[in-house]
Amino acid sequence: MKLDDSWVGIDFVTDDEIPGLVRYRPNLQDFIESGLYPRRMDIIWTYESFDDSLLPTQKDMDLMASVEDALVDAFEGDNQTILAFVFTCDNERWWAFYTTDINMAGQRLNEALAIFDPLPIDISVDDDPNWDEYFGVIEDFGGE
């Protein structure tokens, strides 16, 4: 399978008037249909915003971009784990990765993040064989 690196990016505002950003890959059908990616690894970075936007500072955005690049490089060379969508809103950035092997993904994550100082992230894993969370993003933001 070839991973299409096309992305859709959308700015949004919550019901509470909080701005946010979402990016997702619209062309993951082959990966979904393969059945090889039943688990989702969520990485949540909690940051502190210094204005009403509750978005990260430019310094945090730059570091987040470097971390994302390191993770993508570690995961996607052989499509072992793929980044499906990213949310940034209300003092959190959420990366959602779908993986073929959570143990291998954990090893690669640790290796990729070893070059950084400790980061304010939490990692969780959920069974999501039907990619329900991904399709929720498409449903919520795909028509905008």
N, CA, C and O atoms as CSV, one atom per row, in Angstrom:
chain,resi,resn,atom,element,x,y,z
A,1,MET,N,N,0.843,-1.188,0.000
A,1,MET,CA,C,0.000,0.000,0.000
A,1,MET,C,C,0.881,1.241,0.000
A,1,MET,O,O,1.913,1.301,0.668
A,2,LYS,N,N,0.452,2.198,-0.747
A,2,LYS,CA,C,1.178,3.462,-0.797
A,2,LYS,C,C,0.424,4.488,0.036
A,2,LYS,O,O,-0.780,4.681,-0.130
A,3,LEU,N,N,1.148,5.139,0.931
A,3,LEU,CA,C,0.558,6.150,1.799
A,3,LEU,C,C,0.526,7.485,1.076
A,3,LEU,O,O,1.567,8.041,0.725
A,4,ASP,N,N,-0.672,7.989,0.860
A,4,ASP,CA,C,-0.879,9.301,0.235
A,4,ASP,C,C,-0.687,10.357,1.314
A,4,ASP,O,O,-1.359,10.323,2.344
A,5,ASP,N,N,0.219,11.286,1.085
A,5,ASP,CA,C,0.504,12.296,2.103
A,5,ASP,C,C,-0.300,13.578,1.884
A,5,ASP,O,O,0.138,14.661,2.273
A,6,SER,N,N,-1.473,13.455,1.262
A,6,SER,CA,C,-2.376,14.601,1.134
A,6,SER,C,C,-3.074,14.833,2.471
A,6,SER,O,O,-3.415,13.891,3.185
A,7,TRP,N,N,-3.276,16.102,2.789
A,7,TRP,CA,C,-3.932,16.473,4.041
A,7,TRP,C,C,-5.009,17.513,3.767
A,7,TRP,O,O,-4.907,18.309,2.833
A,8,VAL,N,N,-6.036,17.488,4.596
A,8,VAL,CA,C,-7.046,18.537,4.629
A,8,VAL,C,C,-6.850,19.261,5.955
A,8,VAL,O,O,-6.770,18.623,7.005
A,9,GLY,N,N,-6.773,20.582,5.914
A,9,GLY,CA,C,-6.626,21.385,7.123
A,9,GLY,C,C,-7.795,22.339,7.267
A,9,GLY,O,O,-8.188,23.004,6.308
A,10,ILE,N,N,-8.351,22.405,8.476
A,10,ILE,CA,C,-9.529,23.235,8.725
A,10,ILE,C,C,-9.355,23.991,10.031
A,10,ILE,O,O,-8.969,23.417,11.050
A,11,ASP,N,N,-9.644,25.273,9.989
A,11,ASP,CA,C,-9.764,26.087,11.198
A,11,ASP,C,C,-11.229,26.016,11.628
A,11,ASP,O,O,-12.125,26.060,10.786
A,12,PHE,N,N,-11.471,25.908,12.920
A,12,PHE,CA,C,-12.851,25.856,13.402
A,12,PHE,C,C,-12.969,26.631,14.713
A,12,PHE,O,O,-11.969,27.043,15.302
A,13,VAL,N,N,-14.189,26.815,15.146
A,13,VAL,CA,C,-14.477,27.459,16.422
A,13,VAL,C,C,-15.494,26.580,17.146
A,13,VAL,O,O,-16.504,26.186,16.563
A,14,THR,N,N,-15.224,26.272,18.424
A,14,THR,CA,C,-16.140,25.440,19.197
A,14,THR,C,C,-17.384,26.238,19.582
A,14,THR,O,O,-17.455,27.449,19.374
A,15,ASP,N,N,-18.353,25.535,20.143
A,15,ASP,CA,C,-19.569,26.199,20.630
A,15,ASP,C,C,-19.255,27.228,21.709
A,15,ASP,O,O,-20.018,28.171,21.918
A,16,ASP,N,N,-18.123,27.042,22.396
A,16,ASP,CA,C,-17.690,27.989,23.439
A,16,ASP,C,C,-16.805,29.099,22.879
A,16,ASP,O,O,-16.160,29.829,23.631
A,17,GLU,N,N,-16.781,29.220,21.538
A,17,GLU,CA,C,-16.010,30.264,20.857
A,17,GLU,C,C,-14.496,30.097,21.011
A,17,GLU,O,O,-13.758,31.082,21.001
A,18,ILE,N,N,-14.036,28.861,21.151
A,18,ILE,CA,C,-12.610,28.572,21.252
A,18,ILE,C,C,-12.126,28.127,19.877
A,18,ILE,O,O,-12.660,27.168,19.319
A,19,PRO,N,N,-11.119,28.809,19.319
A,19,PRO,CA,C,-10.614,28.407,18.001
A,19,PRO,C,C,-9.822,27.101,18.069
A,19,PRO,O,O,-9.227,26.761,19.092
A,20,GLY,N,N,-9.834,26.388,16.955
A,20,GLY,CA,C,-9.083,25.150,16.879
A,20,GLY,C,C,-8.630,24.883,15.461
A,20,GLY,O,O,-9.050,25.549,14.515
A,21,LEU,N,N,-7.765,23.896,15.337
A,21,LEU,CA,C,-7.225,23.467,14.053
A,21,LEU,C,C,-7.356,21.949,13.977
A,21,LEU,O,O,-7.107,21.248,14.957
A,22,VAL,N,N,-7.744,21.451,12.818
A,22,VAL,CA,C,-7.757,20.010,12.597
A,22,VAL,C,C,-7.141,19.747,11.234
A,22,VAL,O,O,-7.381,20.475,10.270
A,23,ARG,N,N,-6.345,18.692,11.176
A,23,ARG,CA,C,-5.788,18.200,9.921
A,23,ARG,C,C,-6.083,16.709,9.861
A,23,ARG,O,O,-5.971,16.004,10.864
A,24,TYR,N,N,-6.458,16.237,8.686
A,24,TYR,CA,C,-6.655,14.801,8.525
A,24,TYR,C,C,-6.275,14.383,7.112
A,24,TYR,O,O,-6.280,15.178,6.173
A,25,ARG,N,N,-5.944,13.096,7.002
A,25,ARG,CA,C,-5.633,12.512,5.698
A,25,ARG,C,C,-6.922,11.958,5.109
A,25,ARG,O,O,-7.545,11.083,5.710
A,26,PRO,N,N,-7.331,12.450,3.947
A,26,PRO,CA,C,-8.600,11.984,3.379
A,26,PRO,C,C,-8.503,10.679,2.586
A,26,PRO,O,O,-9.534,10.100,2.243
A,27,ASN,N,N,-7.307,10.209,2.291
A,27,ASN,CA,C,-7.138,9.082,1.370
A,27,ASN,C,C,-6.517,7.862,2.053
A,27,ASN,O,O,-5.459,7.387,1.639
A,28,LEU,N,N,-7.168,7.364,3.083
A,28,LEU,CA,C,-6.632,6.220,3.824
A,28,LEU,C,C,-7.446,4.942,3.622
A,28,LEU,O,O,-7.289,3.985,4.380
A,29,GLN,N,N,-8.306,4.917,2.615
A,29,GLN,CA,C,-9.231,3.802,2.422
A,29,GLN,C,C,-8.519,2.454,2.329
A,29,GLN,O,O,-8.988,1.477,2.914
A,30,ASP,N,N,-7.404,2.376,1.613
A,30,ASP,CA,C,-6.690,1.094,1.490
A,30,ASP,C,C,-6.222,0.587,2.847
A,30,ASP,O,O,-6.275,-0.614,3.110
A,31,PHE,N,N,-5.765,1.484,3.706
A,31,PHE,CA,C,-5.290,1.101,5.036
A,31,PHE,C,C,-6.456,0.638,5.907
A,31,PHE,O,O,-6.344,-0.335,6.653
A,32,ILE,N,N,-7.559,1.342,5.801
A,32,ILE,CA,C,-8.750,0.984,6.578
A,32,ILE,C,C,-9.252,-0.388,6.150
A,32,ILE,O,O,-9.502,-1.254,6.987
A,33,GLU,N,N,-9.397,-0.581,4.842
A,33,GLU,CA,C,-9.945,-1.833,4.314
A,33,GLU,C,C,-9.022,-3.025,4.515
A,33,GLU,O,O,-9.481,-4.167,4.492
A,34,SER,N,N,-7.735,-2.782,4.710
A,34,SER,CA,C,-6.788,-3.887,4.885
A,34,SER,C,C,-7.046,-4.663,6.176
A,34,SER,O,O,-6.729,-5.849,6.258
A,35,GLY,N,N,-7.613,-4.012,7.170
A,35,GLY,CA,C,-7.830,-4.660,8.459
A,35,GLY,C,C,-6.563,-4.826,9.278
A,35,GLY,O,O,-6.589,-5.460,10.332
A,36,LEU,N,N,-5.462,-4.270,8.812
A,36,LEU,CA,C,-4.168,-4.441,9.484
A,36,LEU,C,C,-3.894,-3.412,10.577
A,36,LEU,O,O,-2.880,-3.504,11.269
A,37,TYR,N,N,-4.782,-2.438,10.738
A,37,TYR,CA,C,-4.546,-1.317,11.668
A,37,TYR,C,C,-5.687,-1.227,12.679
A,37,TYR,O,O,-6.467,-0.275,12.640
A,38,PRO,N,N,-5.798,-2.198,13.579
A,38,PRO,CA,C,-6.953,-2.239,14.476
A,38,PRO,C,C,-6.848,-1.363,15.730
A,38,PRO,O,O,-7.832,-1.190,16.449
A,39,ARG,N,N,-5.673,-0.819,15.989
A,39,ARG,CA,C,-5.495,-0.056,17.231
A,39,ARG,C,C,-5.064,1.367,16.924
A,39,ARG,O,O,-4.326,1.636,15.977
A,40,ARG,N,N,-5.559,2.270,17.770
A,40,ARG,CA,C,-5.231,3.684,17.634
A,40,ARG,C,C,-4.407,4.114,18.846
A,40,ARG,O,O,-4.784,3.879,19.994
A,41,MET,N,N,-3.285,4.743,18.561
A,41,MET,CA,C,-2.438,5.302,19.605
A,41,MET,C,C,-2.620,6.815,19.588
A,41,MET,O,O,-2.312,7.482,18.600
A,42,ASP,N,N,-3.123,7.339,20.695
A,42,ASP,CA,C,-3.339,8.771,20.830
A,42,ASP,C,C,-2.221,9.374,21.661
A,42,ASP,O,O,-1.892,8.885,22.742
A,43,ILE,N,N,-1.649,10.437,21.138
A,43,ILE,CA,C,-0.620,11.182,21.866
A,43,ILE,C,C,-1.196,12.575,22.098
A,43,ILE,O,O,-1.478,13.307,21.150
A,44,ILE,N,N,-1.366,12.930,23.364
A,44,ILE,CA,C,-1.946,14.219,23.735
A,44,ILE,C,C,-0.864,15.064,24.398
A,44,ILE,O,O,-0.274,14.669,25.403
A,45,TRP,N,N,-0.623,16.216,23.822
A,45,TRP,CA,C,0.340,17.185,24.339
A,45,TRP,C,C,-0.467,18.303,24.988
A,45,TRP,O,O,-1.235,18.988,24.313
A,46,THR,N,N,-0.299,18.485,26.276
A,46,THR,CA,C,-0.967,19.573,26.989
A,46,THR,C,C,0.004,20.735,27.093
A,46,THR,O,O,1.115,20.594,27.605
A,47,TYR,N,N,-0.432,21.883,26.598
A,47,TYR,CA,C,0.404,23.079,26.610
A,47,TYR,C,C,-0.349,24.192,27.320
A,47,TYR,O,O,-1.537,24.070,27.618
A,48,GLU,N,N,0.360,25.271,27.581
A,48,GLU,CA,C,-0.260,26.427,28.220
A,48,GLU,C,C,-0.274,27.592,27.242
A,48,GLU,O,O,0.772,28.059,26.791
A,49,SER,N,N,-1.465,28.045,26.930
A,49,SER,CA,C,-1.623,29.198,26.053
A,49,SER,C,C,-1.583,30.463,26.898
A,49,SER,O,O,-2.013,30.473,28.051
A,50,PHE,N,N,-1.062,31.522,26.304
A,50,PHE,CA,C,-0.959,32.772,27.040
A,50,PHE,C,C,-1.900,33.839,26.495
A,50,PHE,O,O,-1.721,35.029,26.753
A,51,ASP,N,N,-2.913,33.400,25.732
A,51,ASP,CA,C,-3.919,34.347,25.262
A,51,ASP,C,C,-5.265,33.633,25.177
A,51,ASP,O,O,-5.361,32.439,25.461
A,52,ASP,N,N,-6.283,34.355,24.792
A,52,ASP,CA,C,-7.643,33.818,24.765
A,52,ASP,C,C,-7.859,32.754,23.696
A,52,ASP,O,O,-8.863,32.042,23.730
A,53,SER,N,N,-6.941,32.638,22.756
A,53,SER,CA,C,-7.117,31.654,21.688
A,53,SER,C,C,-6.993,30.226,22.198
A,53,SER,O,O,-7.554,29.304,21.607
A,54,LEU,N,N,-6.269,30.039,23.282
A,54,LEU,CA,C,-5.954,28.718,23.825
A,54,LEU,C,C,-5.214,27.837,22.820
A,54,LEU,O,O,-5.247,26.609,22.898
A,55,LEU,N,N,-4.546,28.500,21.871
A,55,LEU,CA,C,-3.682,27.808,20.917
A,55,LEU,C,C,-2.240,27.911,21.400
A,55,LEU,O,O,-1.925,28.780,22.212
A,56,PRO,N,N,-1.361,27.039,20.915
A,56,PRO,CA,C,0.030,27.053,21.380
A,56,PRO,C,C,0.787,28.298,20.905
A,56,PRO,O,O,0.429,28.930,19.911
A,57,THR,N,N,1.831,28.620,21.646
A,57,THR,CA,C,2.734,29.691,21.240
A,57,THR,C,C,3.504,29.229,20.002
A,57,THR,O,O,3.519,28.041,19.682
A,58,GLN,N,N,4.132,30.157,19.322
A,58,GLN,CA,C,4.924,29.781,18.144
A,58,GLN,C,C,6.064,28.847,18.534
A,58,GLN,O,O,6.397,27.927,17.786
A,59,LYS,N,N,6.654,29.075,19.684
A,59,LYS,CA,C,7.734,28.198,20.156
A,59,LYS,C,C,7.215,26.767,20.353
A,59,LYS,O,O,7.862,25.805,19.940
A,60,ASP,N,N,6.046,26.638,20.985
A,60,ASP,CA,C,5.449,25.308,21.164
A,60,ASP,C,C,5.074,24.686,19.818
A,60,ASP,O,O,5.279,23.492,19.603
A,61,MET,N,N,4.524,25.501,18.915
A,61,MET,CA,C,4.150,24.988,17.587
A,61,MET,C,C,5.373,24.433,16.862
A,61,MET,O,O,5.302,23.379,16.229
A,62,ASP,N,N,6.490,25.145,16.956
A,62,ASP,CA,C,7.713,24.689,16.299
A,62,ASP,C,C,8.202,23.365,16.896
A,62,ASP,O,O,8.604,22.460,16.165
A,63,LEU,N,N,8.164,23.260,18.222
A,63,LEU,CA,C,8.589,22.021,18.862
A,63,LEU,C,C,7.630,20.886,18.519
A,63,LEU,O,O,8.067,19.764,18.264
A,64,MET,N,N,6.332,21.165,18.511
A,64,MET,CA,C,5.353,20.143,18.136
A,64,MET,C,C,5.590,19.648,16.711
A,64,MET,O,O,5.463,18.455,16.435
A,65,ALA,N,N,5.929,20.556,15.817
A,65,ALA,CA,C,6.217,20.173,14.430
A,65,ALA,C,C,7.444,19.258,14.375
A,65,ALA,O,O,7.458,18.280,13.627
A,66,SER,N,N,8.461,19.574,15.157
A,66,SER,CA,C,9.658,18.727,15.191
A,66,SER,C,C,9.347,17.345,15.748
A,66,SER,O,O,9.838,16.338,15.236
A,67,VAL,N,N,8.538,17.298,16.786
A,67,VAL,CA,C,8.146,16.010,17.371
A,67,VAL,C,C,7.322,15.212,16.369
A,67,VAL,O,O,7.551,14.016,16.189
A,68,GLU,N,N,6.372,15.863,15.722
A,68,GLU,CA,C,5.552,15.166,14.722
A,68,GLU,C,C,6.426,14.613,13.601
A,68,GLU,O,O,6.245,13.471,13.180
A,69,ASP,N,N,7.359,15.405,13.122
A,69,ASP,CA,C,8.258,14.943,12.058
A,69,ASP,C,C,9.049,13.717,12.512
A,69,ASP,O,O,9.199,12.760,11.753
A,70,ALA,N,N,9.553,13.744,13.743
A,70,ALA,CA,C,10.326,12.612,14.263
A,70,ALA,C,C,9.454,11.360,14.360
A,70,ALA,O,O,9.904,10.263,14.030
A,71,LEU,N,N,8.220,11.521,14.809
A,71,LEU,CA,C,7.315,10.377,14.921
A,71,LEU,C,C,6.949,9.823,13.552
A,71,LEU,O,O,6.978,8.611,13.341
A,72,VAL,N,N,6.612,10.689,12.642
A,72,VAL,CA,C,6.263,10.243,11.289
A,72,VAL,C,C,7.445,9.524,10.648
A,72,VAL,O,O,7.268,8.486,10.011
A,73,ASP,N,N,8.637,10.063,10.810
A,73,ASP,CA,C,9.822,9.400,10.262
A,73,ASP,C,C,10.010,8.006,10.865
A,73,ASP,O,O,10.385,7.069,10.161
A,74,ALA,N,N,9.752,7.874,12.159
A,74,ALA,CA,C,9.942,6.591,12.834
A,74,ALA,C,C,8.865,5.573,12.462
A,74,ALA,O,O,9.138,4.375,12.397
A,75,PHE,N,N,7.643,6.046,12.218
A,75,PHE,CA,C,6.511,5.152,12.008
A,75,PHE,C,C,6.210,4.822,10.553
A,75,PHE,O,O,5.870,3.684,10.232
A,76,GLU,N,N,6.333,5.802,9.678
A,76,GLU,CA,C,5.720,5.662,8.368
A,76,GLU,C,C,6.644,5.177,7.253
A,76,GLU,O,O,6.186,4.986,6.126
A,77,GLY,N,N,7.912,4.976,7.532
A,77,GLY,CA,C,8.811,4.503,6.485
A,77,GLY,C,C,8.358,3.185,5.889
A,77,GLY,O,O,8.508,2.958,4.688
A,78,ASP,N,N,7.803,2.311,6.724
A,78,ASP,CA,C,7.296,1.014,6.266
A,78,ASP,C,C,5.798,0.870,6.536
A,78,ASP,O,O,5.252,-0.232,6.492
A,79,ASN,N,N,5.143,1.999,6.816
A,79,ASN,CA,C,3.690,2.026,7.090
A,79,ASN,C,C,3.289,1.190,8.298
A,79,ASN,O,O,2.156,0.714,8.370
A,80,GLN,N,N,4.194,1.008,9.237
A,80,GLN,CA,C,3.881,0.235,10.433
A,80,GLN,C,C,2.827,0.946,11.272
A,80,GLN,O,O,1.928,0.305,11.816
A,81,THR,N,N,2.931,2.236,11.376
A,81,THR,CA,C,1.986,3.078,12.105
A,81,THR,C,C,1.807,4.335,11.279
A,81,THR,O,O,2.785,4.895,10.784
A,82,ILE,N,N,0.551,4.795,11.121
A,82,ILE,CA,C,0.320,5.972,10.294
A,82,ILE,C,C,-0.483,7.031,11.046
A,82,ILE,O,O,-1.389,6.730,11.823
A,83,LEU,N,N,-0.117,8.262,10.784
A,83,LEU,CA,C,-0.814,9.400,11.372
A,83,LEU,C,C,-2.062,9.669,10.544
A,83,LEU,O,O,-1.976,9.897,9.338
A,84,ALA,N,N,-3.237,9.643,11.202
A,84,ALA,CA,C,-4.506,9.828,10.496
A,84,ALA,C,C,-5.058,11.238,10.651
A,84,ALA,O,O,-5.568,11.818,9.693
A,85,PHE,N,N,-4.954,11.797,11.871
A,85,PHE,CA,C,-5.459,13.151,12.076
A,85,PHE,C,C,-4.790,13.801,13.274
A,85,PHE,O,O,-4.216,13.135,14.135
A,86,VAL,N,N,-4.883,15.140,13.300
A,86,VAL,CA,C,-4.287,15.951,14.360
A,86,VAL,C,C,-5.281,17.046,14.736
A,86,VAL,O,O,-5.781,17.765,13.870
A,87,PHE,N,N,-5.565,17.170,16.034
A,87,PHE,CA,C,-6.407,18.255,16.559
A,87,PHE,C,C,-5.548,19.160,17.424
A,87,PHE,O,O,-4.687,18.686,18.165
A,88,THR,N,N,-5.781,20.450,17.331
A,88,THR,CA,C,-5.165,21.412,18.239
A,88,THR,C,C,-6.263,22.362,18.689
A,88,THR,O,O,-6.856,23.069,17.874
A,89,CYS,N,N,-6.534,22.377,20.001
A,89,CYS,CA,C,-7.613,23.213,20.523
A,89,CYS,C,C,-7.591,23.163,22.052
A,89,CYS,O,O,-7.291,22.127,22.645
A,90,ASP,N,N,-7.909,24.291,22.674
A,90,ASP,CA,C,-8.161,24.328,24.116
A,90,ASP,C,C,-7.002,23.750,24.931
A,90,ASP,O,O,-7.206,22.921,25.817
A,91,ASN,N,N,-5.788,24.199,24.617
A,91,ASN,CA,C,-4.572,23.818,25.346
A,91,ASN,C,C,-4.157,22.363,25.157
A,91,ASN,O,O,-3.448,21.811,25.998
A,92,GLU,N,N,-4.592,21.733,24.057
A,92,GLU,CA,C,-4.168,20.371,23.757
A,92,GLU,C,C,-3.912,20.177,22.274
A,92,GLU,O,O,-4.609,20.733,21.426
A,93,ARG,N,N,-2.896,19.375,21.981
A,93,ARG,CA,C,-2.696,18.855,20.628
A,93,ARG,C,C,-2.843,17.346,20.731
A,93,ARG,O,O,-2.271,16.708,21.614
A,94,TRP,N,N,-3.624,16.787,19.809
A,94,TRP,CA,C,-3.916,15.354,19.798
A,94,TRP,C,C,-3.522,14.785,18.450
A,94,TRP,O,O,-4.076,15.153,17.414
A,95,TRP,N,N,-2.537,13.864,18.482
A,95,TRP,CA,C,-2.151,13.120,17.297
A,95,TRP,C,C,-2.796,11.741,17.391
A,95,TRP,O,O,-2.701,11.087,18.429
A,96,ALA,N,N,-3.449,11.293,16.327
A,96,ALA,CA,C,-4.073,9.972,16.297
A,96,ALA,C,C,-3.369,9.119,15.241
A,96,ALA,O,O,-3.432,9.400,14.044
A,97,PHE,N,N,-2.704,8.080,15.717
A,97,PHE,CA,C,-1.971,7.155,14.865
A,97,PHE,C,C,-2.675,5.796,14.889
A,97,PHE,O,O,-3.088,5.326,15.950
A,98,TYR,N,N,-2.809,5.176,13.732
A,98,TYR,CA,C,-3.321,3.802,13.654
A,98,TYR,C,C,-2.125,2.886,13.401
A,98,TYR,O,O,-1.231,3.209,12.618
A,99,THR,N,N,-2.127,1.729,14.084
A,99,THR,CA,C,-0.934,0.886,14.068
A,99,THR,C,C,-1.244,-0.588,13.830
A,99,THR,O,O,-2.311,-1.091,14.182
A,100,THR,N,N,-0.269,-1.262,13.219
A,100,THR,CA,C,-0.344,-2.700,13.003
A,100,THR,C,C,0.135,-3.475,14.228
A,100,THR,O,O,-0.262,-4.621,14.435
A,101,ASP,N,N,0.986,-2.849,15.039
A,101,ASP,CA,C,1.606,-3.538,16.178
A,101,ASP,C,C,1.930,-2.494,17.242
A,101,ASP,O,O,2.865,-1.709,17.087
A,102,ILE,N,N,1.165,-2.490,18.306
A,102,ILE,CA,C,1.333,-1.458,19.326
A,102,ILE,C,C,2.674,-1.584,20.058
A,102,ILE,O,O,3.236,-0.573,20.479
A,103,ASN,N,N,3.183,-2.775,20.214
A,103,ASN,CA,C,4.472,-2.938,20.897
A,103,ASN,C,C,5.604,-2.336,20.065
A,103,ASN,O,O,6.470,-1.637,20.591
A,104,MET,N,N,5.586,-2.614,18.769
A,104,MET,CA,C,6.602,-2.037,17.903
A,104,MET,C,C,6.442,-0.518,17.837
A,104,MET,O,O,7.434,0.211,17.834
A,105,ALA,N,N,5.203,-0.042,17.785
A,105,ALA,CA,C,4.962,1.397,17.768
A,105,ALA,C,C,5.522,2.045,19.036
A,105,ALA,O,O,6.106,3.127,18.979
A,106,GLY,N,N,5.343,1.386,20.168
A,106,GLY,CA,C,5.877,1.914,21.419
A,106,GLY,C,C,7.393,2.002,21.403
A,106,GLY,O,O,7.967,2.984,21.875
A,107,GLN,N,N,8.041,0.981,20.863
A,107,GLN,CA,C,9.502,1.005,20.746
A,107,GLN,C,C,9.953,2.161,19.864
A,107,GLN,O,O,10.866,2.908,20.217
A,108,ARG,N,N,9.311,2.297,18.726
A,108,ARG,CA,C,9.682,3.357,17.795
A,108,ARG,C,C,9.400,4.738,18.390
A,108,ARG,O,O,10.176,5.673,18.194
A,109,LEU,N,N,8.303,4.859,19.106
A,109,LEU,CA,C,7.978,6.121,19.753
A,109,LEU,C,C,9.079,6.507,20.740
A,109,LEU,O,O,9.549,7.644,20.736
A,110,ASN,N,N,9.486,5.567,21.576
A,110,ASN,CA,C,10.538,5.849,22.557
A,110,ASN,C,C,11.845,6.248,21.884
A,110,ASN,O,O,12.532,7.162,22.342
A,111,GLU,N,N,12.183,5.572,20.812
A,111,GLU,CA,C,13.414,5.912,20.089
A,111,GLU,C,C,13.316,7.296,19.458
A,111,GLU,O,O,14.268,8.074,19.508
A,112,ALA,N,N,12.174,7.599,18.869
A,112,ALA,CA,C,11.999,8.898,18.210
A,112,ALA,C,C,12.033,10.046,19.207
A,112,ALA,O,O,12.590,11.105,18.919
A,113,LEU,N,N,11.441,9.840,20.375
A,113,LEU,CA,C,11.364,10.919,21.361
A,113,LEU,C,C,12.606,11.041,22.238
A,113,LEU,O,O,12.734,11.998,23.002
A,114,ALA,N,N,13.522,10.079,22.134
A,114,ALA,CA,C,14.728,10.097,22.974
A,114,ALA,C,C,15.598,11.323,22.712
A,114,ALA,O,O,16.380,11.715,23.578
A,115,ILE,N,N,15.479,11.928,21.547
A,115,ILE,CA,C,16.319,13.088,21.227
A,115,ILE,C,C,15.776,14.389,21.836
A,115,ILE,O,O,16.443,15.422,21.792
A,116,PHE,N,N,14.564,14.334,22.403
A,116,PHE,CA,C,13.940,15.524,22.976
A,116,PHE,C,C,14.038,15.513,24.492
A,116,PHE,O,O,14.114,14.453,25.114
A,117,ASP,N,N,14.036,16.706,25.080
A,117,ASP,CA,C,13.851,16.799,26.524
A,117,ASP,C,C,12.483,16.237,26.856
A,117,ASP,O,O,11.650,16.108,25.959
A,118,PRO,N,N,12.215,15.894,28.123
A,118,PRO,CA,C,10.893,15.363,28.473
A,118,PRO,C,C,9.772,16.289,27.965
A,118,PRO,O,O,9.861,17.513,28.067
A,119,LEU,N,N,8.735,15.677,27.426
A,119,LEU,CA,C,7.630,16.411,26.807
A,119,LEU,C,C,6.350,16.246,27.635
A,119,LEU,O,O,6.174,15.228,28.305
A,120,PRO,N,N,5.464,17.235,27.592
A,120,PRO,CA,C,4.204,17.161,28.351
A,120,PRO,C,C,3.141,16.366,27.600
A,120,PRO,O,O,2.103,16.906,27.217
A,121,ILE,N,N,3.410,15.072,27.393
A,121,ILE,CA,C,2.487,14.251,26.606
A,121,ILE,C,C,1.949,13.090,27.436
A,121,ILE,O,O,2.589,12.606,28.370
A,122,ASP,N,N,0.762,12.669,27.060
A,122,ASP,CA,C,0.145,11.449,27.571
A,122,ASP,C,C,-0.148,10.567,26.365
A,122,ASP,O,O,-0.524,11.054,25.299
A,123,ILE,N,N,0.029,9.270,26.549
A,123,ILE,CA,C,-0.171,8.326,25.460
A,123,ILE,C,C,-1.199,7.303,25.902
A,123,ILE,O,O,-1.113,6.753,27.000
A,124,SER,N,N,-2.162,7.055,25.047
A,124,SER,CA,C,-3.157,6.014,25.323
A,124,SER,C,C,-3.369,5.198,24.054
A,124,SER,O,O,-3.068,5.645,22.947
A,125,VAL,N,N,-3.887,4.006,24.240
A,125,VAL,CA,C,-4.142,3.099,23.124
A,125,VAL,C,C,-5.572,2.599,23.232
A,125,VAL,O,O,-6.028,2.213,24.308
A,126,ASP,N,N,-6.270,2.610,22.114
A,126,ASP,CA,C,-7.645,2.119,22.062
A,126,ASP,C,C,-7.811,1.165,20.892
A,126,ASP,O,O,-7.193,1.330,19.840
A,127,ASP,N,N,-8.659,0.163,21.097
A,127,ASP,CA,C,-9.068,-0.673,19.974
A,127,ASP,C,C,-10.023,0.151,19.129
A,127,ASP,O,O,-11.004,0.690,19.640
A,128,ASP,N,N,-9.740,0.251,17.843
A,128,ASP,CA,C,-10.579,1.011,16.925
A,128,ASP,C,C,-10.484,0.365,15.540
A,128,ASP,O,O,-10.075,1.010,14.575
A,129,PRO,N,N,-10.870,-0.930,15.450
A,129,PRO,CA,C,-10.681,-1.658,14.190
A,129,PRO,C,C,-11.489,-1.095,13.027
A,129,PRO,O,O,-11.119,-1.289,11.869
A,130,ASN,N,N,-12.572,-0.409,13.314
A,130,ASN,CA,C,-13.396,0.180,12.255
A,130,ASN,C,C,-13.067,1.647,12.014
A,130,ASN,O,O,-13.748,2.316,11.236
A,131,TRP,N,N,-12.031,2.149,12.674
A,131,TRP,CA,C,-11.579,3.519,12.513
A,131,TRP,C,C,-12.701,4.515,12.833
A,131,TRP,O,O,-12.868,5.525,12.150
A,132,ASP,N,N,-13.456,4.210,13.875
A,132,ASP,CA,C,-14.599,5.054,14.236
A,132,ASP,C,C,-14.187,6.494,14.540
A,132,ASP,O,O,-14.874,7.436,14.146
A,133,GLU,N,N,-13.079,6.659,15.232
A,133,GLU,CA,C,-12.636,8.022,15.573
A,133,GLU,C,C,-12.270,8.807,14.310
A,133,GLU,O,O,-12.617,9.980,14.175
A,134,TYR,N,N,-11.581,8.158,13.408
A,134,TYR,CA,C,-11.215,8.792,12.137
A,134,TYR,C,C,-12.477,9.191,11.357
A,134,TYR,O,O,-12.585,10.317,10.870
A,135,PHE,N,N,-13.423,8.259,11.248
A,135,PHE,CA,C,-14.650,8.569,10.516
A,135,PHE,C,C,-15.461,9.659,11.215
A,135,PHE,O,O,-16.194,10.399,10.558
A,136,GLY,N,N,-15.340,9.762,12.529
A,136,GLY,CA,C,-15.977,10.857,13.249
A,136,GLY,C,C,-15.401,12.206,12.838
A,136,GLY,O,O,-16.132,13.189,12.708
A,137,VAL,N,N,-14.087,12.248,12.634
A,137,VAL,CA,C,-13.445,13.475,12.159
A,137,VAL,C,C,-13.942,13.817,10.763
A,137,VAL,O,O,-14.261,14.972,10.479
A,138,ILE,N,N,-14.009,12.818,9.891
A,138,ILE,CA,C,-14.498,13.046,8.527
A,138,ILE,C,C,-15.934,13.559,8.576
A,138,ILE,O,O,-16.292,14.502,7.870
A,139,GLU,N,N,-16.742,12.935,9.408
A,139,GLU,CA,C,-18.145,13.359,9.509
A,139,GLU,C,C,-18.258,14.788,10.040
A,139,GLU,O,O,-19.050,15.582,9.533
A,140,ASP,N,N,-17.468,15.108,11.053
A,140,ASP,CA,C,-17.554,16.433,11.671
A,140,ASP,C,C,-16.950,17.545,10.813
A,140,ASP,O,O,-17.439,18.674,10.820
A,141,PHE,N,N,-15.886,17.221,10.077
A,141,PHE,CA,C,-15.145,18.267,9.382
A,141,PHE,C,C,-15.042,18.078,7.874
A,141,PHE,O,O,-14.615,18.998,7.178
A,142,GLY,N,N,-15.413,16.934,7.356
A,142,GLY,CA,C,-15.234,16.643,5.939
A,142,GLY,C,C,-16.069,17.495,5.008
A,142,GLY,O,O,-15.708,17.668,3.844
A,143,GLY,N,N,-17.166,18.024,5.487
A,143,GLY,CA,C,-18.027,18.804,4.614
A,143,GLY,C,C,-17.760,20.284,4.641
A,143,GLY,O,O,-18.424,21.050,3.944
A,144,GLU,N,N,-16.774,20.708,5.458
A,144,GLU,CA,C,-16.521,22.157,5.589
A,144,GLU,C,C,-15.659,22.677,4.478
A,144,GLU,O,O,-15.354,23.869,4.440
